[in-house]
Amino acid sequence: MTNIVEIVSQAGRECLVLLDELGAGTDPVEGAALAQAILEKLHTAGARTIATTHYSELTNFAYARARVENASVEFDRATLRPTYRLLIGKPGRSNAFEIALRLGLPAELIERSREFLSVEQAQFAELVGNLEKAQQEAETDRAAAAKLADEARAIKEKHEELAADLARRREEVLSKAGEEARALVKSAKAEAESAVKELREKIAAESTRARESAIKAARDKLHQLQHKVSRAVPEKVIAGQVPTVLRAGQEVLLPKFNQRGYVIEPPGAGEKEVQVQVGIIKMNVPVKDLRTVEQPKVGGGQSEVAGMLLNIARDISVELDLRGQYAEEAMLTVEKYLDDAYLAGLPRVSLIHGKGTGSLRAAVHRLLKGHHRVKSFRLGEHGEGGYGVTVVELAH
C-alpha cells in the first residue's frame, strides 16, 4: 500500500502504472471500493494504467467509465489451462468451481458453494460464461468467413484471368482475320488491274467479236474476285443506317472496304443482296452491309446526268498505270482519264508512272501544271508508292 500511495501522488499523463491484484489482502468489499477509488484517481490524472483483479466490482467500474476497457486472458475449460490469448473488451472469471471439480472436490460441495453466492454474483458469473461462449462461436464463424472470402477471392482472380485470356485470344483472331482479308483485297485489286490491262490490250489488237469475248471474260473474272473478297472480310459491327430503299445509281457506303459505290440494280422482292459498282469492280453485297450516304438535292432534270456519271463511275479506277507508255501516248491517256475521273466525282486519283529515268514523271507534271481539272498534285508518300506515283487532287 505504501508503494500505491507514492504512485498515486506522482502519476500523471506521461506515466504507465501496473497494479497486480489491486485491493487484495483485505476485506473484499472494502478492498474493491478502495481499488475503484485508486483507479478513478489515476484515470483522472491521465496515467495509463493496467490493473489485474478478481473483483467483479472493478469489472462493473470499467463498463461504467469512458476510456476504460475490460480485458481477460482466455482460459480453456476443457484442459483447465490458460491459452495466453488476450481478449480485449471481455472480462474474465476465476473458474474456481470448474477447477476444484476437475481436481476432485466432491460435486455436492461445489453445488453447496454455488448456494452461498449472491444472486448478483451468480448472474455475473453466468453472464461472463455466456460471453466466453459467444466469443468462441464468433471466432469460429470469423475463421469460416475468412476462409470463404479467400476462396471467393481466388475464384474471382481466376475468372478475371480467364476473361483477360479470352479477350486476348479474340483480339488475336480478329487481327489475323483482318490481315488475311486485307491481303486478299490487295491481291484481288492487283488481279483486277491485270484483267483490265489484258482487256485493253485485246481491245486494241482484236476484232469487235474478240472484244466482246474479252469483255465478258474480264467481267467473269472480276465477278469471281468480288465473291472471293466478300467471303474473306470478317464480320464486324458496322455503325450507321442501313438503307431502306435502294435505287439504280444511288451512292452507298461499304464500311467493310472503306469505299463508296453505286447501286447497279436494286434488289427484288425478298432478295437480301444488291449489285454494287465500286471503282471497276462489280460485286453482290448483302443489303445489311450497306450504309446510306447523304445525297445532295437535285432537280428532276439531272437524272440523265446522274445516269451518265454512274456509267463513267462503273469503268473508272482511282489509279491509272502509265508504265510502259511513251510520253506522247501517256499524255493522251492522262487527259481522258482526268476528264472521266472528274465526271465520276472522284476527289483524288493516283497516276503510276514508275521511278525509272524520271522522263515520264516530268512529262506528267508538265501536263498537270495549270490543268483546269487539277487542284493540286504531289508525289506519293510512304505507302502510296513514293516518287513512282503522283497523287492528284481534282478541282470540283
C-alpha positions in Angstrom: 0.0 0.0 0.0 3.0 2.3 0.6 4.0 1.9 -3.0 0.5 2.6 -4.2 0.4 5.8 -2.1 3.6 7.1 -3.7 2.4 6.1 -7.2 -0.9 8.0 -6.7 0.9 11.1 -5.6 3.3 11.2 -8.6 1.3 9.7 -11.5 0.5 11.9 -14.5 -0.1 11.9 -18.3 3.4 10.5 -19.1 3.2 7.6 -16.6 2.4 3.9 -17.1 1.1 2.3 -13.9 1.0 -1.5 -13.4 -1.1 -2.9 -10.5 -1.4 -6.6 -9.7 -4.5 -7.7 -7.7 -5.3 -4.2 -6.6 -7.3 -4.2 -3.3 -6.3 -7.7 -2.3 -5.2 -8.7 1.2 -8.1 -7.0 3.0 -11.8 -7.3 3.3 -13.1 -7.9 -0.3 -15.9 -5.3 0.0 -13.5 -2.6 1.3 -10.7 -3.7 -1.0 -13.0 -3.5 -4.0 -14.1 0.0 -3.0 -10.6 1.1 -2.3 -9.4 -0.2 -5.7 -12.2 1.7 -7.5 -11.1 5.0 -5.8 -7.5 4.4 -6.7 -8.3 3.6 -10.4 -10.5 6.7 -10.6 -7.7 8.9 -9.3 -5.2 7.5 -11.8 -7.8 7.9 -14.6 -8.4 11.5 -13.7 -4.7 12.2 -13.6 -4.3 10.8 -17.1 -2.0 8.0 -16.3 -2.1 4.8 -18.4 -3.0 2.0 -16.0 -3.1 -1.8 -16.3 -4.6 -3.5 -13.2 -5.4 -7.2 -12.6 -8.1 -8.2 -10.2 -10.7 -10.8 -9.3 -13.2 -8.3 -8.1 -16.4 -8.1 -10.1 -16.9 -4.6 -8.8 -13.9 -3.5 -10.9 -15.4 -5.1 -13.9 -18.5 -3.1 -13.5 -16.3 0.0 -12.9 -14.7 -0.5 -16.4 -18.1 -0.9 -18.0 -19.4 2.4 -16.5 -16.3 4.5 -17.3 -15.3 6.1 -20.6 -11.8 5.3 -21.8 -11.6 2.3 -19.5 -11.7 -1.2 -21.1 -12.1 -4.7 -19.6 -9.7 -7.5 -20.8 -9.0 -11.1 -19.8 -6.7 -13.9 -20.7 -8.5 -16.8 -22.3 -8.9 -20.0 -20.3 -9.5 -23.4 -21.8 -12.2 -25.0 -19.6 -11.6 -28.4 -21.2 -7.9 -28.6 -20.3 -8.0 -26.2 -17.3 -5.1 -24.4 -18.8 -4.7 -20.8 -20.0 -4.2 -20.2 -23.7 -2.3 -16.9 -23.0 -4.6 -15.2 -25.6 -5.5 -11.6 -24.5 -9.2 -10.8 -25.1 -9.9 -7.0 -25.2 -13.4 -5.9 -24.2 -14.3 -9.2 -22.4 -14.0 -9.6 -18.6 -12.7 -12.9 -17.3 -13.6 -15.1 -14.3 -11.7 -17.3 -11.9 -13.3 -20.6 -12.9 -12.7 -21.7 -9.3 -15.7 -24.1 -9.3 -14.6 -25.8 -12.5 -11.0 -26.2 -11.4 -12.0 -27.6 -8.0 -14.4 -30.1 -9.6 -11.7 -31.3 -12.0 -9.2 -31.6 -9.2 -11.5 -34.0 -7.3 -13.6 -31.9 -4.9 -17.0 -33.6 -4.4 -19.7 -32.3 -6.6 -22.1 -31.7 -3.6 -19.5 -29.3 -2.2 -19.4 -27.4 -5.5 -23.2 -27.1 -5.6 -23.3 -26.0 -1.9 -20.7 -23.4 -2.8 -22.9 -22.0 -5.5 -25.7 -21.6 -3.0 -23.5 -19.2 -1.0 -23.1 -16.9 -4.0 -25.4 -13.8 -4.1 -27.9 -13.5 -6.9 -25.8 -10.8 -8.5 -22.7 -12.8 -8.3 -24.3 -15.8 -9.8 -25.8 -13.7 -12.6 -22.5 -12.1 -13.2 -20.7 -15.5 -13.4 -23.4 -16.8 -15.9 -23.1 -13.6 -18.0 -19.3 -13.9 -18.2 -19.7 -17.6 -19.2 -22.1 -16.8 -21.9 -19.8 -14.0 -23.2 -16.9 -16.5 -23.4 -19.1 -19.0 -25.3 -20.3 -16.3 -27.7 -16.7 -15.1 -28.2 -15.6 -18.6 -29.1 -18.5 -19.1 -31.5 -17.8 -15.7 -33.1 -14.1 -16.6 -33.6 -15.2 -19.9 -35.3 -17.6 -18.0 -37.5 -15.0 -15.4 -38.3 -12.5 -18.0 -39.3 -15.0 -19.7 -41.6 -15.9 -16.4 -43.1 -12.3 -15.6 -43.7 -11.8 -19.0 -45.4 -14.8 -18.4 -47.7 -13.6 -14.9 -48.5 -10.2 -16.3 -49.5 -11.9 -18.9 -51.7 -14.1 -16.3 -53.3 -11.1 -14.0 -54.0 -9.3 -16.9 -55.6 -12.3 -17.7 -57.8 -12.6 -14.0 -58.8 -8.9 -13.8 -59.7 -9.2 -17.0 -61.8 -12.3 -15.6 -63.5 -10.6 -12.3 -64.3 -7.5 -14.2 -65.6 -9.7 -16.4 -67.9 -11.7 -13.3 -69.1 -8.4 -11.5 -69.9 -7.1 -14.5 -71.8 -10.3 -14.9 -73.7 -10.2 -11.2 -74.7 -6.6 -11.5 -75.8 -7.4 -14.6 -77.9 -10.3 -12.8 -79.5 -8.2 -9.8 -80.5 -5.6 -12.2 -82.0 -8.2 -14.0 -84.1 -9.8 -10.7 -85.3 -6.4 -9.2 -86.1 -5.3 -12.3 -88.0 -8.6 -12.3 -89.9 -8.3 -8.7 -90.8 -4.8 -9.1 -92.1 -5.8 -12.0 -94.3 -8.8 -10.0 -95.6 -6.6 -7.0 -96.4 -4.1 -9.2 -98.2 -6.8 -10.9 -100.2 -8.3 -7.5 -101.1 -4.9 -6.3 -102.2 -4.4 -9.4 -104.3 -7.9 -9.1 -105.8 -7.2 -5.5 -106.7 -3.9 -6.5 -108.5 -5.7 -9.2 -110.4 -8.5 -6.8 -111.3 -6.0 -4.3 -112.7 -4.2 -7.1 -114.6 -7.5 -8.2 -116.0 -8.3 -4.6 -117.2 -4.8 -4.2 -118.7 -5.2 -7.5 -120.5 -8.7 -6.4 -121.7 -7.2 -3.1 -123.1 -4.5 -5.0 -124.9 -7.1 -7.3 -126.5 -9.4 -4.4 -127.5 -6.5 -2.7 -129.2 -5.4 -5.8 -131.2 -8.5 -7.8 -131.9 -11.8 -7.5 -133.9 -15.1 -6.4 -132.5 -16.2 -10.0 -131.9 -13.0 -10.7 -130.0 -13.5 -7.5 -128.0 -16.9 -8.7 -126.8 -15.5 -12.0 -125.8 -12.6 -10.4 -123.9 -15.0 -8.0 -122.1 -17.2 -11.0 -121.0 -14.1 -12.9 -119.8 -12.9 -9.9 -117.8 -16.3 -9.3 -116.2 -16.5 -13.0 -115.2 -13.0 -12.8 -113.6 -14.0 -9.6 -111.7 -17.2 -11.2 -110.6 -15.2 -14.2 -109.2 -12.8 -11.8 -107.4 -15.6 -9.8 -105.8 -17.1 -13.1 -104.4 -13.7 -14.1 -103.0 -13.3 -10.7 -101.4 -16.8 -10.7 -99.9 -16.3 -14.1 -98.3 -12.9 -13.2 -96.9 -13.8 -10.0 -95.0 -14.5 -10.8 -91.3 -17.9 -9.9 -89.8 -17.9 -6.9 -87.6 -20.4 -4.4 -86.1 -20.9 -1.5 -88.6 -22.2 1.8 -87.4 -24.6 3.9 -89.5 -28.0 3.5 -91.0 -28.9 0.6 -93.4 -30.7 2.0 -96.5 -34.4 1.0 -96.6 -34.9 1.9 -100.2 -32.3 1.4 -103.0 -32.4 2.9 -106.5 -30.3 2.4 -109.5 -27.5 4.9 -109.5 -27.8 5.6 -105.7 -24.5 6.1 -103.9 -23.9 3.9 -100.9 -21.1 3.3 -98.4 -19.4 -0.1 -97.9 -17.8 0.1 -94.5 -16.1 -3.3 -94.8 -14.0 -2.0 -97.7 -14.0 1.7 -96.6 -15.2 2.5 -100.1 -18.2 4.2 -101.7 -20.1 2.6 -104.6 -23.2 2.9 -106.8 -26.2 0.6 -106.9 -26.3 -1.0 -110.3 -29.6 -2.8 -109.9 -31.9 -2.6 -106.8 -32.8 -5.9 -105.1 -36.1 -7.6 -106.0 -38.8 -8.6 -103.5 -37.3 -10.9 -100.9 -33.7 -10.5 -102.1 -31.1 -9.8 -99.5 -28.2 -8.8 -101.8 -27.8 -5.9 -104.2 -25.3 -5.5 -107.1 -22.9 -2.5 -106.4 -20.2 -0.9 -108.6 -17.0 0.0 -106.6 -14.5 1.6 -108.9 -14.0 -1.0 -111.7 -15.3 -3.9 -109.6 -18.9 -5.1 -109.6 -20.0 -7.1 -106.5 -23.0 -8.5 -104.9 -23.2 -7.2 -101.3 -25.7 -8.0 -98.5 -28.1 -5.0 -98.0 -27.3 -5.2 -94.3 -23.7 -4.4 -95.0 -24.5 -1.1 -96.8 -24.9 2.3 -95.2 -26.6 5.4 -96.5 -24.7 8.4 -97.9 -26.4 11.8 -97.6 -27.2 12.9 -101.2 -27.4 16.5 -102.4 -30.8 17.6 -103.5 -31.0 17.8 -107.3 -33.8 18.7 -109.7 -35.6 16.2 -111.9 -33.7 17.4 -115.0 -30.4 15.9 -113.6 -31.4 12.3 -113.7 -29.8 11.8 -117.1 -26.6 13.3 -115.9 -26.7 11.0 -112.8 -27.0 8.1 -115.2 -24.1 9.2 -117.3 -22.0 9.7 -114.1 -22.9 6.2 -113.0 -21.8 4.7 -116.3 -18.5 6.5 -116.0 -18.0 5.5 -112.3 -18.5 1.9 -113.3 -15.5 2.0 -115.6 -13.1 4.4 -113.8 -10.4 3.4 -111.3 -8.8 5.6 -108.7 -5.4 4.7 -110.2 -4.0 5.0 -113.7 -1.0 2.9 -114.6 1.2 4.6 -117.3 4.2 2.4 -117.0 5.4 1.1 -120.4 3.9 4.0 -122.4 5.7 6.7 -124.3 5.3 10.3 -123.1 3.1 11.3 -126.1 0.8 8.3 -125.6 0.7 8.8 -121.9 -0.4 12.4 -122.2 -3.4 11.5 -124.2 -4.3 8.8 -121.7 -4.0 11.1 -118.8 -6.1 13.8 -120.5 -9.0 11.4 -121.0 -8.6 9.9 -117.6 -8.8 13.2 -115.8 -12.0 14.1 -117.6 -13.6 10.7 -116.7 -12.4 10.9 -113.1 -13.8 14.5 -112.8 -17.2 13.4 -114.2 -17.2 10.3 -111.9 -16.8 12.7 -108.9 -13.5 11.2 -107.7 -11.9 13.6 -105.3 -8.4 12.2 -105.7 -6.6 9.9 -108.2 -3.1 8.3 -108.5 -1.0 8.3 -111.7 1.5 5.5 -111.7 4.5 6.5 -113.9 7.2 4.4 -112.2 10.6 5.6 -111.0 12.9 4.8 -113.9 14.7 7.7 -115.5 12.1 10.2 -114.5 11.2 11.4 -118.0 7.6 10.1 -117.9 7.1 11.7 -114.4 8.4 15.0 -115.7 6.0 14.9 -118.7 3.1 14.1 -116.4 3.9 17.0 -114.1 4.2 19.4 -117.1 0.7 18.4 -118.2 -0.8 18.7 -114.6 0.6 22.3 -114.1 -2.2 24.7 -114.9 -4.6 21.9 -116.0 -8.2 23.0 -115.5 -9.2 19.7 -113.8 -6.3 19.7 -111.4 -6.5 21.5 -108.0 -3.0 20.3 -106.8 -0.7 17.3 -107.2 2.2 15.8 -105.3 4.5 12.8 -105.2 3.2 9.8 -103.3 4.1 9.4 -99.7 5.4 6.2 -97.9 2.8 3.5 -98.5 1.4 5.3 -101.6 4.2 4.4 -104.0 6.8 7.1 -103.2 8.2 9.1 -106.2 6.9 6.4 -108.6 3.4 7.8 -108.1 1.8 11.2 -108.4 -1.3 11.9 -106.3 -3.7 14.4 -108.0 -6.4 16.4 -106.2 -9.2 17.2 -108.7 -10.8 20.6 -108.8 -14.6 20.1 -108.3 
